[in-house]
Amino acid sequence: MKQKDAALRQMRQGGEGFESYYAALFQARWPVLRESLRQDPLYIQIDFSRADEACQPYFIDAASVCAALCLPVRRYGNAGRDDCPGESVLDMCAAPGGKSLVLAGGLAEGSRLYCNELSPDRKARLDSVLAASLPAALRRQLVTSCRDGASWCRRETDAFSAILLDAPCSSERHVLGDHKYLAQWSASRIKSLAARQWALLSSAFRLLQEGGFLLYATCALAPDENDGVLSRLFKKFPDARRIERTAMAECFEARLGSFSGMLTAGNAGSADAAGLLRTTFSQAEETEWGLQILPDRSGGAGPLFFALVRKGSA
């Protein structure tokens, strides 16, 4: 570990350091992946408009929709019907709100979705998106808050049946698209972000009820922010159980089929949105603990890493 930390400190910063770091990670694949990161993402449009109520459409990366659809926000019986209303769902780092919209589209009547964001400015943006894009009936099932997710577990535990943690991360697509952030890039920031991600993830797991599900996601390429953080979870918490791809796919299909809003292909011509999402999910690459959708092999969707965990063996 000390040797790794020393290597990070010695690595060049800025664009040259960024290039050498990710070239070492992805090797021959990196030039194509880097170029795909510079292109527009593959978008899905979410629209909850109804005959008697207009809502503002929201555009979101197709990979983000795939990931959020893998979190069981309701318990499905053998026939695909909701048989356990009253779920309590948390989106721990919710801004700007796209994944909250996906979660809201799967809520059962009587369930509650808590959308949290640490930054007051980002929380204001979250409130604006939810107010504009959700019908009144669904908005009444939502609660927004401005809390530090990392310390939330000090005040309560076992509070939620499902939690989505889309953690702050390196966001390499945005770094590549902004000269200022690229010039400021440092490999040591990955270590700092991984520490923050671990604080959030360990808190989220403590907030999870027995038998509940936790979806961890980042848009980072670096494994230290993805599988590395999850490895700490499985080491510390013996009751953390990884959910395999097959089970995630079953939830994805059930939630896609019952989604209460309208999904359309945002920038993929006349493509069928459901078919596009199924294709995107099928192109997710398996990692040690989860799945990763990368834009060079998914038509532009991603990057997005996500993994599903269940608390307890029952």
ChimeraX attribute file (.defattr): number of C-alpha atoms within 10 A of each C-alpha:
attribute: neighborCount
match mode: 1-to-1
recipient: residues
	/A:1	6
	/A:2	7
	/A:3	8
	/A:4	9
	/A:5	12
	/A:6	11
	/A:7	13
	/A:8	19
	/A:9	13
	/A:10	12
	/A:11	16
	/A:12	17
	/A:13	20
	/A:14	17
	/A:15	19
	/A:16	13
	/A:17	19
	/A:18	21
	/A:19	16
	/A:20	14
	/A:21	19
	/A:22	18
	/A:23	16
	/A:24	10
	/A:25	13
	/A:26	14
	/A:27	11
	/A:28	10
	/A:29	12
	/A:30	16
	/A:31	14
	/A:32	12
	/A:33	19
	/A:34	19
	/A:35	13
	/A:36	22
	/A:37	22
	/A:38	16
	/A:39	13
	/A:40	13
	/A:41	21
	/A:42	22
	/A:43	23
	/A:44	25
	/A:45	19
	/A:46	25
	/A:47	22
	/A:48	20
	/A:49	16
	/A:50	11
	/A:51	5
	/A:52	6
	/A:53	10
	/A:54	14
	/A:55	17
	/A:56	16
	/A:57	17
	/A:58	21
	/A:59	18
	/A:60	21
	/A:61	21
	/A:62	28
	/A:63	30
	/A:64	26
	/A:65	25
	/A:66	27
	/A:67	27
	/A:68	25
	/A:69	25
	/A:70	28
	/A:71	25
	/A:72	28
	/A:73	31
	/A:74	24
	/A:75	15
	/A:76	16
	/A:77	10
	/A:78	7
	/A:79	7
	/A:80	13
	/A:81	13
	/A:82	15
	/A:83	13
	/A:84	13
	/A:85	16
	/A:86	14
	/A:87	21
	/A:88	20
	/A:89	29
	/A:90	29
	/A:91	24
	/A:92	27
	/A:93	26
	/A:94	25
	/A:95	24
	/A:96	17
	/A:97	25
	/A:98	22
	/A:99	24
	/A:100	25
	/A:101	23
	/A:102	24
	/A:103	25
	/A:104	25
	/A:105	23
	/A:106	22
	/A:107	26
	/A:108	20
	/A:109	13
	/A:110	11
	/A:111	18
	/A:112	23
	/A:113	25
	/A:114	19
	/A:115	25
	/A:116	25
	/A:117	25
	/A:118	17
	/A:119	14
	/A:120	12
	/A:121	11
	/A:122	18
	/A:123	23
	/A:124	15
	/A:125	16
	/A:126	22
	/A:127	19
	/A:128	13
	/A:129	20
	/A:130	25
	/A:131	15
	/A:132	15
	/A:133	21
	/A:134	25
	/A:135	20
	/A:136	12
	/A:137	9
	/A:138	19
	/A:139	16
	/A:140	11
	/A:141	16
	/A:142	17
	/A:143	13
	/A:144	18
	/A:145	16
	/A:146	17
	/A:147	16
	/A:148	16
	/A:149	22
	/A:150	18
	/A:151	14
	/A:152	16
	/A:153	19
	/A:154	11
	/A:155	7
	/A:156	11
	/A:157	15
	/A:158	14
	/A:159	18
	/A:160	23
	/A:161	24
	/A:162	27
	/A:163	29
	/A:164	30
	/A:165	23
	/A:166	26
	/A:167	23
	/A:168	17
	/A:169	21
	/A:170	20
	/A:171	15
	/A:172	22
	/A:173	22
	/A:174	14
	/A:175	19
	/A:176	19
	/A:177	13
	/A:178	11
	/A:179	13
	/A:180	12
	/A:181	15
	/A:182	20
	/A:183	16
	/A:184	13
	/A:185	22
	/A:186	20
	/A:187	21
	/A:188	16
	/A:189	14
	/A:190	19
	/A:191	15
	/A:192	12
	/A:193	17
	/A:194	22
	/A:195	15
	/A:196	17
	/A:197	25
	/A:198	20
	/A:199	15
	/A:200	24
	/A:201	26
	/A:202	20
	/A:203	20
	/A:204	29
	/A:205	26
	/A:206	19
	/A:207	25
	/A:208	24
	/A:209	20
	/A:210	18
	/A:211	16
	/A:212	23
	/A:213	28
	/A:214	30
	/A:215	25
	/A:216	26
	/A:217	26
	/A:218	24
	/A:219	26
	/A:220	22
	/A:221	23
	/A:222	22
	/A:223	15
	/A:224	16
	/A:225	27
	/A:226	30
	/A:227	19
	/A:228	15
	/A:229	21
	/A:230	24
	/A:231	13
	/A:232	13
	/A:233	19
	/A:234	15
	/A:235	10
	/A:236	11
	/A:237	14
	/A:238	11
	/A:239	17
	/A:240	20
	/A:241	17
	/A:242	17
	/A:243	17
	/A:244	14
	/A:245	17
	/A:246	9
	/A:247	11
	/A:248	18
	/A:249	17
	/A:250	13
	/A:251	21
	/A:252	22
	/A:253	17
	/A:254	18
	/A:255	25
	/A:256	21
	/A:257	12
	/A:258	13
	/A:259	17
	/A:260	15
	/A:261	19
	/A:262	14
	/A:263	22
	/A:264	20
	/A:265	21
	/A:266	19
	/A:267	14
	/A:268	14
	/A:269	8
	/A:270	9
	/A:271	12
	/A:272	13
	/A:273	19
	/A:274	16
	/A:275	11
	/A:276	19
	/A:277	23
	/A:278	17
	/A:279	14
	/A:280	24
	/A:281	23
	/A:282	13
	/A:283	18
	/A:284	25
	/A:285	14
	/A:286	14
	/A:287	14
	/A:288	12
	/A:289	22
	/A:290	23
	/A:291	23
	/A:292	26
	/A:293	28
	/A:294	24
	/A:295	28
	/A:296	20
	/A:297	16
	/A:298	23
	/A:299	17
	/A:300	23
	/A:301	29
	/A:302	29
	/A:303	26
	/A:304	25
	/A:305	30
	/A:306	28
	/A:307	27
	/A:308	25
	/A:309	26
	/A:310	22
	/A:311	21
	/A:312	15
	/A:313	10
	/A:314	8
